[in-house]
Amino acid sequence: MPDRPAAASVAIPERGLAEAAAGYATQMLAVAETEMLKLRHDPTEIFTRALQPAIWLLLFGQVMAHVRGLDAGGGHYLDFLAPGILALSVLFAAIFYAISAIWERDLGILHRYMVSPAPRSALVPGKAVSSAVRGLLQAVVVYVLSVLMGIGVSFNPLDLIGVSALIALGSGLFATFSLCVACIVKTRERFMGIDQVLTMPIFFASNAIYPIDIMPDWLKAVSLANPLSYEVDALRAFMLAGGESKFGAGLDFAVLLGLTAGLVAVAARLYPRMTA
């Protein structure tokens, strides 16, 4: 008999924690659903986003495949390029994603978020989930183009799960990074200017379109500090049939997970200050 109250006192906190976690997830998904409704009402964004990887693969890829001295690790250059273009598509879609946060502040929507029952910390991961869905739509486009161009992509279910996880992480990482920038600069003009300055160095100082081995030493160091390099490295292992990871898929995922978690924490603290 004396043991029963103790058991009950343990069960209550556990149930309370589970309910809190479920409520947090519900609020986060509600924010993500709200963001996805914007895409539903403007499906032309899917079409315009599809043009970018098509241009890179059909134009840039075809030209660079004939450049002598560009070592793609002994394989076909288009096979080497396809995962990089997928990462590029995700980067471009995510890094400008936070412009919507500035619009929300200017239109007063952000103030409604702040007074809603949703925890403020749930707003940022909710937006990251929405960005991940957009990134997955980009992946479908790149996969279709890759098949049409004869690129050896893998359709192994485990590989597809790995690619989906990498896209979600990459989208969340760069979307929350752009949200941090938006929270600091607070104006559309400054945000667009800074993001344009950051996007090209992030892309070109990575292994997306050329191997790290052919880079000068200073650029190798920059590339190894660039999260996009780890996303592309893991994508080559999962997206391509017989693909390999140069750094190791475990390290790639660890870097992306760590940076995404850190940026979500920073953005969650900065986002409420947008209303100030």
C-alpha positions in Angstrom: 0.0 0.0 0.0 2.7 2.6 0.8 4.2 2.1 -2.7 1.1 3.2 -4.6 1.3 7.0 -4.0 5.0 6.9 -5.0 4.1 5.2 -8.3 1.3 7.7 -9.0 3.6 10.7 -8.2 6.1 9.3 -10.8 3.4 8.7 -13.5 1.9 12.2 -13.4 5.1 14.1 -14.4 5.8 11.5 -17.1 2.2 12.0 -18.5 2.6 15.8 -18.2 5.9 15.8 -20.1 4.4 13.6 -22.9 1.4 15.9 -23.2 3.6 19.0 -23.3 5.7 17.4 -26.1 2.6 16.5 -28.1 1.2 20.0 -27.7 4.5 21.5 -28.8 4.6 19.3 -31.9 1.0 20.2 -32.7 1.8 23.9 -32.5 4.9 23.5 -34.6 3.0 21.6 -37.3 0.3 24.1 -37.3 2.8 26.8 -38.1 4.2 24.6 -40.8 0.7 24.0 -42.3 0.1 27.8 -42.3 3.3 28.3 -44.3 2.4 25.5 -46.7 -1.0 27.1 -47.5 1.0 30.0 -49.1 2.5 27.5 -51.5 -0.9 26.0 -52.2 -2.3 29.4 -53.1 0.7 30.2 -55.3 1.7 27.0 -57.1 3.7 29.0 -59.7 6.5 29.1 -57.2 7.1 25.3 -57.8 7.4 25.9 -61.5 9.8 28.8 -61.2 11.9 27.0 -58.7 12.2 24.0 -61.1 13.8 26.2 -63.7 16.9 26.8 -61.7 18.2 23.1 -61.4 17.1 22.6 -65.1 19.3 25.5 -66.2 22.3 24.3 -64.1 22.1 20.7 -65.3 21.3 21.3 -68.9 23.5 24.3 -69.6 26.3 24.5 -67.0 26.6 20.8 -66.6 26.8 20.0 -70.3 29.5 22.7 -70.8 31.6 21.8 -67.8 31.5 18.1 -68.6 33.7 18.9 -71.6 36.3 20.9 -69.7 39.6 19.1 -69.6 41.4 18.9 -66.2 38.2 19.0 -64.2 38.6 15.8 -62.2 35.2 14.5 -60.9 36.8 11.6 -59.0 37.1 9.3 -62.1 33.4 9.3 -62.8 31.1 11.2 -65.2 30.9 14.8 -64.3 27.1 15.1 -64.5 26.9 12.3 -61.9 29.2 14.3 -59.7 27.3 17.5 -60.4 23.7 16.4 -59.8 23.9 16.2 -56.0 25.5 19.6 -55.9 22.7 21.1 -58.0 20.2 19.5 -55.6 22.0 21.1 -52.7 22.1 24.4 -54.6 18.3 24.3 -55.3 17.7 23.7 -51.6 20.1 26.4 -50.6 18.5 29.1 -52.8 15.0 28.1 -51.8 15.8 28.2 -48.1 18.2 31.1 -47.8 15.6 33.7 -49.1 12.8 32.0 -47.1 13.0 34.5 -44.2 11.9 37.4 -46.4 8.4 36.2 -45.5 9.2 36.9 -41.9 9.8 40.5 -42.7 6.5 40.7 -44.7 4.7 39.1 -41.7 6.0 41.8 -39.4 5.1 44.6 -41.8 1.6 43.2 -42.3 1.0 42.5 -38.5 0.9 38.8 -38.8 3.9 38.3 -36.6 2.1 40.2 -33.8 -0.7 37.6 -34.0 1.8 34.8 -33.7 3.2 36.4 -30.6 -0.1 36.6 -28.8 -1.3 33.1 -29.9 -1.1 30.1 -27.5 1.7 28.6 -29.6 5.1 28.6 -27.7 7.4 31.2 -29.4 10.1 28.5 -29.7 7.7 26.4 -31.9 7.5 29.1 -34.5 11.0 28.7 -35.8 11.0 24.9 -36.2 7.6 25.1 -37.8 9.0 27.4 -40.5 12.0 25.1 -40.9 9.6 22.1 -41.5 7.8 24.1 -44.2 11.1 24.9 -45.8 12.0 21.2 -45.8 8.8 20.4 -47.7 9.7 22.9 -50.3 13.2 21.4 -50.5 11.7 17.9 -51.1 9.7 19.3 -54.0 13.0 20.6 -55.5 14.4 17.1 -55.1 11.6 15.6 -57.2 12.5 18.0 -60.0 16.3 17.1 -59.8 15.6 13.4 -59.7 13.4 13.6 -62.8 16.0 15.7 -64.7 18.7 13.3 -63.6 16.9 10.2 -64.9 16.1 12.0 -68.3 19.8 12.9 -68.6 21.0 9.4 -67.9 22.6 10.2 -64.5 23.0 7.1 -62.3 20.7 7.9 -59.4 19.8 5.4 -56.7 16.2 4.5 -56.0 17.0 2.2 -53.1 14.4 3.0 -50.3 17.1 3.5 -47.7 19.0 5.9 -50.0 15.8 7.9 -50.7 15.2 8.2 -46.9 18.8 9.4 -46.5 18.4 12.0 -49.3 15.1 13.2 -47.7 16.7 13.5 -44.3 19.6 15.5 -45.8 17.3 17.8 -47.7 15.2 18.4 -44.5 18.3 19.2 -42.5 19.8 21.4 -45.2 16.6 23.3 -45.7 16.1 23.8 -42.0 19.7 24.9 -41.5 19.7 27.6 -44.2 16.1 28.7 -43.5 16.9 29.3 -39.8 20.2 31.0 -40.8 18.3 33.4 -43.1 15.7 33.9 -40.3 18.6 35.0 -38.0 19.8 37.4 -40.6 16.2 38.8 -41.1 15.8 39.3 -37.3 19.0 41.3 -37.2 18.6 43.5 -40.3 14.8 43.8 -40.1 14.3 45.4 -43.5 13.7 43.7 -46.9 16.3 45.8 -48.7 19.1 45.0 -46.2 18.1 41.3 -46.1 18.1 40.9 -49.8 21.5 42.6 -50.1 23.1 40.5 -47.4 21.6 37.2 -48.6 22.8 37.8 -52.1 26.3 38.5 -50.8 26.3 35.3 -48.7 24.7 32.9 -51.1 27.4 32.8 -53.9 30.3 32.3 -51.5 28.5 29.6 -49.7 27.8 27.8 -53.0 31.1 28.3 -54.8 33.2 27.7 -51.6 31.9 24.2 -51.4 32.3 20.9 -53.2 29.1 21.3 -55.2 30.5 21.9 -58.6 34.2 20.9 -58.3 36.1 18.6 -56.0 37.8 19.9 -52.9 41.1 18.3 -54.0 41.6 20.8 -56.8 41.0 23.8 -54.6 43.9 26.0 -53.3 44.7 25.4 -49.7 42.9 28.5 -48.4 39.7 27.6 -50.2 40.0 24.0 -48.9 39.9 25.4 -45.4 36.9 27.5 -46.2 35.1 24.6 -47.8 35.7 22.4 -44.8 34.1 25.0 -42.6 31.1 25.3 -45.0 28.0 23.2 -44.0 27.0 23.0 -47.6 30.1 20.8 -48.3 28.9 18.2 -45.8 25.4 18.2 -47.2 26.7 17.7 -50.8 29.2 15.0 -49.6 26.4 13.0 -48.0 24.0 13.5 -50.9 26.6 12.0 -53.3 26.7 8.9 -51.1 22.9 8.5 -51.0 21.7 10.0 -54.3 24.1 8.2 -56.7 24.2 4.5 -57.4 27.5 3.3 -55.9 28.2 6.8 -54.5 30.6 7.4 -51.6 31.1 10.0 -48.9 34.5 11.6 -48.7 34.1 12.7 -45.0 31.8 9.9 -43.9 28.0 10.0 -43.7 28.0 9.9 -39.9 30.2 13.1 -39.7 28.1 14.8 -42.4 24.9 14.2 -40.5 26.5 15.2 -37.2 27.6 18.5 -38.6 24.3 19.3 -40.1 22.3 18.3 -37.0 24.5 20.2 -34.7 24.4 23.4 -36.8 20.7 23.2 -37.4 20.0 22.7 -33.7 22.2 25.7 -32.8 20.6 28.0 -35.4 17.1 27.0 -34.4 18.0 27.9 -30.8 19.4 31.3 -31.8 16.5 32.1 -34.2 14.0 31.2 -31.5 15.5 33.9 -29.3 15.8 36.5 -32.0 12.4 35.9 -33.8 10.2 37.6 -31.1 12.4 40.7 -31.3 11.3 41.2 -34.9 8.2 43.1 -33.5 10.4 45.5 -31.5 
